[in-house]
Each structure stands twice: as structure tokens, then as C-alpha cells.
Amino acid sequence: MKISVIGGGSTYTPELAEGVAARARDLGIQELQLHDVDDRRLEVVAGFVERMTRGSGLHITRTRRLEDCLVDARFVIVQIRVGGQAARLRDERLGRELGVIGQETTGVGGLANALRTVPVVLDLARRIEALNPTATLIDFTNPVSIVTEALLRHSSVATIGLCNIPISQRRELALHLGLAETEVDIDSVGLNHLSFIRGIRVRGEEILPRVIDELSGTLAQGTRPANIPDLDFPPELLRSLRMIPSDYLRYFFLSTETIAEQRAKNRLRAEEVEEIEAELLREYERPDSHQKPLALGKRGGAHYSHAALEILEAIVKDSGRTLTVDIRNGGCVRELPAECSIEVPARVRVSGATPVPQRPLEPEIRGLIQHVKAYEELAVRAAISRERRDVYLAALAHPLVPSATLAGRLTDRLMDELRAPQ
């Protein structure tokens, strides 16, 4: 079996390759083929991955020809960043200049990112339809919710969107409880980077109320839970919702504080990532380097490889395992369009992922989820049409854009970006 990675020059690729190599024999994976539009990154990362996986039995190949990479692949993993880190930096600076959150998925940076990325991913999907229509596309490309939405609505390729956040939440909660990860079942609902944990079960017992009491008690003391360092919501929010929000919901529930932090920081996250990536590429380039650098832990994306391997295993072995993924709603969440993408637990088999039935959305979370989903639908439309009206309507619908005037200024900048030579 061949697995292809589009965006194989990513500094994340070695973590993925390590996981694939460890499971290659068990899952019947013979080849991991890497493709990237950046020749230098492809050569550096592929060379390092070859050294790192030597002796595993996994054949690492690389190609600049996209068609070669797509042919015969059982899975096509897509992890591209259109425009590279330079584009991400422009997006974050734009948010700062406009006085809004510029973050690359949830903030206005997510809209800028989607406008660049959706057309490229849909073109890739059309090539898969023509060259390898039975392949499964695994989308790690940000903004995952919008990109997966575009693929589900405008492509016939079997698509599953994937993020490391659900598996990170499961691991952190298991650590907090002093249990093995496999002993903890989590029920969550929402969209990518906009999900809520509505149930935690251990051996069939519902323990979410106890966990919320423990977490809110720790937060009330002015400290964060040791094993869940990103949880910094007001204790009253957790106690009132009776749910645990995704870390990314801080951009909505703590938007004023987040903007203040953004203004106070001397450096943007994109600038930090550029430095980390340069350090990683220097390490990957060393001929004697064959182990994952410690600096990879600073890059983010914890448990990325584990999330990917869980999906691959569930499909290859037709296990029916329940995993949290981004898939077509199909009526699972009745308050959202049937054709849209949602992030929920799903049973994963060789035939694909089927969402686990969900109870109705509580009113305290329903409005925000519906609002963001409407924005995401408009963002997909804008990315495809590239018309000013559609871009403006997407900006206007964004929950973190507080006025029509600001939406117009944001649209001006986004249209300039779309018209610029690529």
C-alpha cells in the first residue's frame, strides 16, 4: 500500500513518517511518497525522513510531479500551506492592524488563508477524481473546517478532515484522571476548533460533572490544571455551560483579553514559527541527523502522527472504531445543514466514517456554532467565486469582525491579496 503526502516538505512530516514506519508492517504500508512545490524543503525533509526510517522496511520516495504522487495511493494526506509562512505572517499582521484577532484558523487570518487554499485543494481533488477516484483524502490543511467543507460540497473524493486537538484533549483528560487513554470515552460536538465536550465516560460511568468541578476549582485558585495547560477559561463559564470548550473557543469567549494580548506581544506566532522552522530545517539538513529534534515539540501539532495513524488503522482494518473527525453532517446535528462539515465522534470503517448520533444542541452553544457555520459556508463560496461581494459577506458574517465598516476594510485588503501575483 502506498500513502502519498501532499505538502511533504512540511516540518511536521518526520513525525508522520515515524508513526507510519512504526506501523508499516502491521498495516501493509510499503511506500510513503512525498510531494512538495518547494524543491529545497522536499529534498531536505525527504532526506532526513529516509535516514530516520532506515531499517523499518518503509520505502520513502519523493516527486515533484503531482500526478505521480496521486496514482496508486490508497490514502492522500494533504498538509499544505499555500503561500508558506510568509502568507501566515501577513494574515496575522492584518489582524493586528485592524484591531481584531488574526489567528490562522479561527481569526480573520482563517478567512485569508481559506481564500488562498480552497481553490488549490479543490484542484487537487479534481486530479484525484481523474487519476485515482478510489483514494481517501485525509485533510490536515488549515483551516480544516472550511477546507473540508469545500471538499464535501464540491468534490466526489472520499474525504475525512483531521485535527490533533481531539486526541490531545483525550490524552490530557486521561492524564488528569490518572487513566489510560483507552479507558476514557469523550462525547463532543461542533466544528473544527469550535467544539464542546458534552460527556466523559469511564467504564460506562458519566464523570463530566466531576471533571468540571475539579477543573473549575483549580482555575478558581488562579492556576491552570497541570495536565491541561491551555485551559484558561473563567471557572464560572465551565460550571455554567456544564461542558468543556475547545481551547480555540478562547478567541470567542475571551476575545477582548486575546486582542489585548495580541497588542502587547512584541512578536506574532507566525514570526516564532518561522524561526522554529528554520532551526528544524537546519537540523534535518545535517547528514548525520536521523532523530526527531527536540525543537519539533515547539512547532505545535502534538499527537499529529497518532491522529493520522488511528484513522489509517481504522479504515485498513475495518475496525469501526469511534474517532473524532471532520465529516459530512448528513443530519447528525439537526440544527446544521446536512451537506456541511462537522466535527463529531464517528465510527470509522473501510467504507468511510459515519457520525455517531447527537442529541440536539443546547441553546447556549447552538447560536455560536450556527453563526460560525454560516460564515464558513460563505467563506467557501468566496474562495471559489473570488468576487468582492462574496468576500465581503464572508467577512461581515465572521463573528470576530465587529462592524460592517471593518468588514469593508478587511475586504479591501483581502481583494488586494487575491489580485496580487501568486
N, C-alpha and C positions, 0 to 999 in steps of 0.2 A: 504494500500500500504506500502511496505517495501523498505527502502533505506539502502543500505549497504555502509560502508566506509572502504576501504582497506587502512591501514595506520591510523587507528582510534586513535592511541596513539599520533598523532601529536599535538603539542601545538596549532595549528590552529583549531582543532576540536570543541572546545567550541563555537567559533564564528559561525561555520557552524550549530552546534546544536541549537544555539539561534535562527538563522534565520529559520530553519526547524520547530522548536517548535512554532514560531510565526505564521507560515502559515500552520501548520499541519491540522487543521480542514478544512480550505479553499481548500487545495489541496488533502485531503483524505489520508494523511500520518499517519499511525498508529504506525510504528516501525522504529527506527533508530538503525541499528546494527553495532557495531564497531568491527573491526578485526585488530590485530597487531601482529607482531612476537616478540615484546618486552613485556613480561608479566607485568613488573612493570609499564611501561608507559600506557599500556592498562588499568590496574586496577586504576591507579591514575586519568587518564583523564576521563575514563568512570564514575568513582565515582563522580567526580566533575560535569560532564555533567548531571548526574542523579539529583544531588542536584539543579543545576542551572535551569533545566527544570521542576522541580516538580510542579504539578498542571496544566501543559499545556495540558495534555491528550496524549502527545507523549510518547511511550514506548521505553526506552533506554535499549538495550541488548548488550552483549559483547560475543565474542567467540574467541578461539584460533584455531578453525577448519575452515579453509578457505572454505571448501565445504559447511558447514552450512551457512556461511555468503552469499554465492553466490546464493543458492537455494531460489527461490521465490522472489528475489529482482527485483523491477521494474527498479531501477537505481543502478549502481555500481559506486561509486565515488572513484577514485584511486588517492591517495595523498602520495605515498611512497617516502622514501629517502633510497635507497639501500646503506648500509654501514654507515648510520647515519651521524651526523655532523662531526665525525672523518674523514670520507672519503672526505667530502667537504673541510675540513681544509687541507688535503693532496693535493687536487686539487689546491687550492689557493696558497699553498706554492710552488707547482710545477711551476705555472705560474711565481711567483716571482723569483724563482731560475733560470728559463730560460730567464728572462727578457721580458716576454710577459704578456698579460692580462690573468689572471687565473680565471676570474669570472665564476660562476657555470652554466650559460646557454650559454652566448654569447662568452666567452673566451675559452681558451683551457680546462678549468675545465668542460665546457659543453661536450666536447668530452669524457673526462674521465668518467664523470657522465653517459653519454649515453652508453658507453661500459658496465658499470655495470648494468644499469637499463633496457635497451631494452629487454634482454633475460628474465628477471623476469616478465616484463609486458606482453610479448608475451606468457609466460607460463600461466599467469593469464587469458589471453584472451582465450587460448585453453580450460581451465577449464570452462569458461563461455560458450563457444561453446557447450561443452558436457553437462553441468548441467542446463543452463538457457539461451538458444540461443536467446530468445526474449528480454533480458535485454538490456538497453542502458548503455554504458560505458562512464562516464564523466571523462576525463583525466585532472587532475591538476598537474600531476607529471612532474617535470623538468628533462631535457629540453623539454618543451611541444611540440615544433615544431618537434623535432626528434622522440620523443616517439609516438606522434600522427601519424607521417609519417609511423613508423614501424607498428602500428596497422592497418592503412588503407591499407597498401601494403600486410600484412602477416596475416590478421585475417578477419573473416567474421562478427565479432561482430559490431553492430552499435556503432560508436564512434564519440564523439564530444570533441575536445580539448578546454580547457578554461583557461583564464588568467584574472587576476584582472586589468591589465593595460588598456584595452579599456574602462572599466567602470570608472576607475579612471580619464582617460583623459576626458570623457564626463562630469563627475562631476566637475572637475577643470575648464573646459571651461565654464560650466554653471555658476559657481561661479564668474568667471572673467567677464561674461556678465551680471551678476545680474539677471539670469533667472532660472526658474525651470528646473531640469534635463530633464523632459519630453518635454520641448519646443525646445530642441537642437537635431538636427539630424546630425550625423557625417558620412562622407564617407571616409573610409580608405582602404588601400590595402597593401599587403606584406605578411610577415611571422611573427610568434610569436617572439616578441622582435626585429622585424625588419619591422615595419610598418610605413606608411606615411599617414597623414590626408590630403586628397585632396579636401575636401569640408566640409563646416559647414553651415547648413541651419537653419534658424529660421522662422517659419511660411511660409516656401517656398522660403524665400529670401536667396540667397547665400551671406554669410558675411565673408568667409575666407580671402579675401584680406584685409578687415578692421581689422580683428583679427591679422593678421600677421603684419600689420603696427603698431598696438598697442603694440604687444609683442616685436617686434624688437626695437621699440622706447624705451621701458622700459629697455631692455637689453643694449642698446647703452649708457644708463645713468649709467651703472655699477651695476645695481641691477636686481634681478630676480623678475618676476611677483609674487605678494603676494600669489595668489591662485594656482600658478603652480611652486612650489619651485624647482623642479628638472629640469626645462627648463634652460639650461645654454649654449646654442649654440651661436656662433657669430651671431650678427644681420644680417650680410651680407648673411649668409647661409640661414636664413629664407626668406629673401627678394628675394634671387636668386632662391631658389627651388620653392617658392610660395606654399610650403607645410609645415606641422608641423611634424617633425620626432618624433618617439617614443623616450622616454628618453634613451632607451638602445642603440640608434644609436650613443650616445656619444663615445662608445667603438670603433666605426669605424671613425667617423668624428673628434674625439678628442683623438685618440689613444696615441699620444705622451704625451699629458698632463695627460692622465689617467695612463700611466705607471709611469710617474714621481710622481704622487700622490701615487700610489701603493708602490713605493720605499720609499717615505717619511713617510708613516704611520708606526707607531710602531706596530699596531695590524691589523690583517686581519678581514674582515667582518665575517668570519666563527668563529673566536675567540669571537667576540662580540655576535654572535647568540648563541654560547654555553652558555655564561653567562646568557643571557636573558632566554633561555630555562630552565636552572637550577632554576632561580628565579621563572618562571612560574610554573614549576612542584612542587616546594615547596609550592607555593600558592594553587595550585589545590589540594594538599595533605591534607591541613588543613581541619579537619572535619566540621568546621563552615563556610568554604568558599563556597559561592554559587553565586557570581557575578564575571563577567569578570574582571580580574586585569588590571590596567592601563598599566602594563608592556607589555601587549599583543600588544599595539599600537607600541611598539619599534621593534616588531618582523618582521614587514613588512607585505605585503599581504593585504593592505587596501581594503575593499569592497569585499573580497573573498566570504563571505556569500551571499551578494547581487547578485553577478555574478552567483553563483550557483542557487539561488532561481529563478532568471529570466529565466534561461534555463529550470528548472523543471516546472515552471508555463507554459511557452510557449508550452512545449510538452504535459503536462497533460491536459491543456485547449484547445489544438489545435488552438492556437491564431493566428499563422502566424506572430508573432511579429518579427521585424528585430533586430537582436542582432549580435555583432561581435564575431565570434567563429573561431576555427581551424577545418577545414573540408577538404574533398577531393576537389581538384581543378575542375576536370571534364570539363575543357575547359573555365572556368570563366576568368582566367588570361591566355591568349593565349600564352604568352611567356614562360610559365612553363609547365612541364609535366602534363598530365591530371590526373595521379594517385597520384600526390604529395599532401602534406598538404599545405594549405594557410590560412592566417588569414584575413578574409573579413566580411563585414556585410552579414548576411544570414537570410532568413525567416524561422522561426522555428515552426514546426507543429508536430503533433503526429507521422507523418511518418518520421520525421528527419529534417535536416537543408539543405536548398537549397541556394547556394550562389547568391547574387544579382549580375547581370551582371556588369562587369567592363570595362571601356574604356582601350585602350592599355596603357601599362606602358611607361611613359616618359623616354627618354634615360638617363636623369640624375639620375634616380633611378633603371632603368632596369638592368644595369650591376651588381650592388651590390646584388640585390635580386636574380638574376640568379646564381651568384657566391656562395652565401650562400646556396641556394637551392641545388646546385651541391654538396657542402660539406656535407649537411645534408643527401642526398641520400647515399653518400659514408660512412657516419658515421653509418647509419642503416646497410649497408652491412657489415661493420667491426664488429659491435656489434653482428651480427648473426654468421659470419664465425669465428671470433676471430683469423684470420690469420694475420701474420705480414704485408704482402703486403697490405691488405685491410686497416689495421690501419694506415700504412704509407701514403697511398694515401689519406685517410681522413685528416690526419694531414697536408699533402702537400697542399691540397685544401683549408684549413682553411684560410680565408682572413687575420686573425690576426697572422698567423705564417709566418714570413718574408723571410725564406730561407729554401732550401732543407736540409741543414745541421742541422738546428734547428728542422725541421720536423723529421729527423732521431733520434736526441737526445730525442725528445718528445716521439717518438715511442718506443725507448728503455725503457723509464720509464713506459709507458702505458702497454707494454707487461710484464714487471716485475709485475705490479699490477694485470694483468689478470692471471698470473701464481701463484700468492700468494694464500695461503689457505684462503677460504672465511669463 
